[in-house]
Amino acid sequence: ALPIYKTGGTTKKPMLPHIVYKSSPTKWTSRCAAMQLATARGKTIRMISSSISSRLLSSLSPSVQCVSFDSRRRIPSSISSLSLFMRNIRSNKDCYHPNQNLFRNFSSSLSSSDYPGNGHFDVPESSTLPRPPLTMFTEDEQMVRDMARQWSNEVLRPLVREMDEEEKMRQSVLDGLFECGFMGMEIPEEFGGSSLNFTSACLVVEELSRVDPSVSIIVDIHNTLTNNAVQFWGSAALKQKWLPRLASDTISSFALSEAGSGSDAFAMKTVAELSPDASYYTLDGTKLWISNAKEAGVFLLFANANPSAGYKGITAFMIDAQCPGITIGPPEKKLGLRASSTCPVTLENVKVGKEDVLGEVGMGYKYCINILNEGRIGIAAQQVGIAKGCLDAAMPYMEERKQFGTSIGDFQGMQHQYAQIATEIRAAELLTYDACRRKESGISFIKEASMAKLYASQVAERTASKCIEWLGGVGFTRDMPVEKFYRDCKVGSIYEGTSNIQLQTIAKMVKKEYKN
């Protein structure tokens, strides 16, 4: 039967019989719960939906009126239009949108959603409403994912091989990322963004990675590292200066690593010297392995403003890429992610104003740790996308390819192999989106982020290797995309914290849990 909910010290049973609505259990459960609450309090809910579940509820209860429309008739042309579409729905004070704010559990969804009448309906903590699966996404998230999937397949896929061979990102691709709204997903609407959540950003990264991880890394760095840092720690002036540009036309780059500071990131030698009149800083040093450097219009760059204080002197700066004294070196010749530029960045007597400091002087090391913890979830999403992309290419081929009169995918030995890989991909996906939800919930996610990145990168490598074997000779050629995925995924165990660093972090957190 449907779950019992409690209110006012009494227990009331649901009015509806148990009905399994297979295509969308999340929507069914949330709508049933909303109906129960409305009935108990003598309210009427108008549900905006095209689904059978809402119409069925409206026929069974006088407390529910369904306004039918098809929200999926056409995928919006950009995330901005999607955001406007959903905002228009929510601004109707006479309506309850079934999936509004449905991020972690139905209880929080129902207690935070606007209902007709006065105030909110509060769901008691004792509510036994079931929680949704980790990968049961809200309508906003589903539509963003679908749009990213469509754009990746229709626009990006035809260009992947050429960009990889030329080792150059097409300007049309970069323009498309902004036009679709993929570069400002979590930026508030007041600054030209879409005000979407972290999970939406990771879903876009995953979908782009299924086609070309070289493109997804641009979106990942831009959203999970730079944009969020400016939102969290930027001054009002810094937000006004950069967020509208980051959402519309300016690519960002995260400049941390140096020749002598990789995993030991705080051993950096780049310095920022304050001028005698304390009006500006002069930066000198060289950064290495900087992704997006060639395309970047702004750098989130870390330098030590007080070397005598050690890592506590590290400070974050938002630096315009056109500042005199900045030199972008030639791109590295990489194993994978070839279309994504990775360059050295040299700073010689670069002068930046005090207003370009992100947050507080000397707090850069803390910001860096927090930023990378979030960024690791984005890399995990990328690696999950790579693994899925490999399977996308291999499974249809194994069905078509016949040996000894049988599809090679029908041999038991092959079935066991891809069953194992599919299970590992699913586990990596769950680790990734569990970390996403924890981050959005405001609870600790450091261990989960490291677990997700570590395991997802391992799974991506195993999946790419296995898929090449399953494809046989053709898998070893450039006619299939798996050889590119095989090259692209290797960096997943290196950047934004090596696998050994992730293991060290996980071990530290586990040990701490058992000490407590």
CORMO-V833275 format. One record per backbone hydrogen bond with DSSP energy under -1.0 kcal/mol. NH is the residue of the N-H (numbers start at 1). CO is the residue of the C=O. If there is no record, write none. Layout:
NH/CO + NH/CO
This chain:
5/12 + 7/10 + 10/7 + 12/5 + 24/21 + 28/24 + 29/25 + 30/26 + 31/27 + 32/28 + 33/29 + 34/30 + 35/31 + 36/32 + 37/33 + 38/34 + 39/35 + 40/36 + 41/37 + 43/38 + 45/63 + 47/65 + 49/67 + 55/51 + 56/52 + 57/53 + 58/54 + 59/55 + 60/56 + 61/57 + 64/61 + 65/45 + 67/47 + 79/180 + 82/78 + 83/79 + 84/80 + 85/81 + 86/82 + 87/83 + 88/84 + 89/85 + 90/86 + 91/87 + 92/89 + 93/91 + 95/92 + 96/46 + 100/97 + 102/99 + 103/101 + 109/105 + 110/106 + 111/107 + 112/108 + 127/124 + 136/133 + 137/135 + 142/138 + 143/139 + 144/140 + 145/141 + 146/142 + 147/143 + 148/144 + 149/145 + 150/146 + 151/147 + 152/148 + 153/149 + 154/150 + 155/151 + 156/151 + 157/152 + 159/156 + 160/157 + 163/159 + 164/160 + 165/161 + 166/162 + 167/163 + 168/163 + 174/170 + 175/171 + 176/172 + 177/173 + 178/174 + 179/175 + 180/176 + 182/177 + 184/181 + 191/188 + 192/189 + 193/188 + 194/184 + 195/187 + 196/185 + 201/197 + 202/198 + 203/199 + 204/200 + 205/201 + 206/202 + 207/203 + 208/204 + 209/205 + 210/206 + 211/208 + 212/208 + 215/212 + 216/212 + 217/213 + 219/215 + 220/216 + 221/217 + 222/218 + 223/219 + 224/220 + 225/221 + 226/221 + 227/222 + 228/223 + 229/225 + 230/226 + 231/227 + 232/228 + 233/229 + 234/230 + 239/235 + 240/236 + 241/237 + 242/238 + 243/239 + 246/242 + 247/243 + 249/245 + 250/245 + 253/298 + 255/300 + 258/261 + 265/263 + 267/264 + 271/284 + 272/304 + 273/282 + 275/280 + 278/275 + 281/352 + 282/273 + 283/350 + 284/271 + 285/347 + 287/345 + 288/257 + 290/343 + 292/341 + 293/290 + 296/292 + 297/251 + 298/251 + 299/319 + 300/253 + 301/299 + 301/317 + 302/255 + 303/315 + 304/270 + 305/313 + 309/306 + 310/307 + 312/309 + 313/310 + 314/311 + 315/303 + 317/301 + 318/356 + 319/299 + 321/297 + 323/320 + 326/323 + 327/346 + 329/344 + 332/342 + 334/332 + 343/290 + 345/287 + 346/327 + 347/285 + 348/325 + 350/283 + 352/281 + 354/279 + 356/353 + 357/354 + 358/316 + 363/360 + 364/314 + 367/363 + 368/364 + 369/365 + 370/366 + 371/367 + 372/368 + 373/369 + 374/370 + 375/371 + 376/372 + 377/374 + 378/374 + 379/375 + 380/376 + 381/377 + 382/378 + 383/379 + 384/380 + 385/381 + 386/382 + 387/383 + 388/384 + 389/385 + 390/386 + 391/387 + 392/388 + 393/389 + 394/390 + 395/391 + 398/394 + 399/395 + 400/396 + 401/397 + 403/406 + 406/403 + 408/401 + 409/398 + 410/407 + 415/411 + 416/412 + 417/413 + 418/414 + 419/415 + 420/416 + 421/417 + 422/418 + 423/419 + 424/420 + 425/421 + 426/422 + 427/423 + 428/424 + 429/425 + 430/426 + 431/427 + 432/428 + 433/429 + 434/430 + 435/431 + 436/432 + 437/433 + 438/434 + 439/435 + 440/436 + 441/437 + 443/438 + 449/445 + 450/446 + 451/447 + 452/448 + 453/449 + 454/450 + 455/451 + 456/452 + 457/453 + 458/454 + 459/455 + 460/456 + 461/457 + 462/458 + 463/459 + 464/460 + 465/461 + 466/462 + 467/463 + 468/464 + 469/465 + 470/466 + 471/467 + 476/473 + 477/474 + 485/481 + 486/482 + 487/483 + 488/484 + 489/485 + 492/489 + 493/490 + 494/491 + 495/491 + 499/493 + 502/498 + 503/499 + 504/500 + 505/501 + 506/502 + 507/503 + 508/504 + 509/505 + 510/506 + 511/507 + 512/508 + 513/509 + 514/510 + 515/511 + 516/512
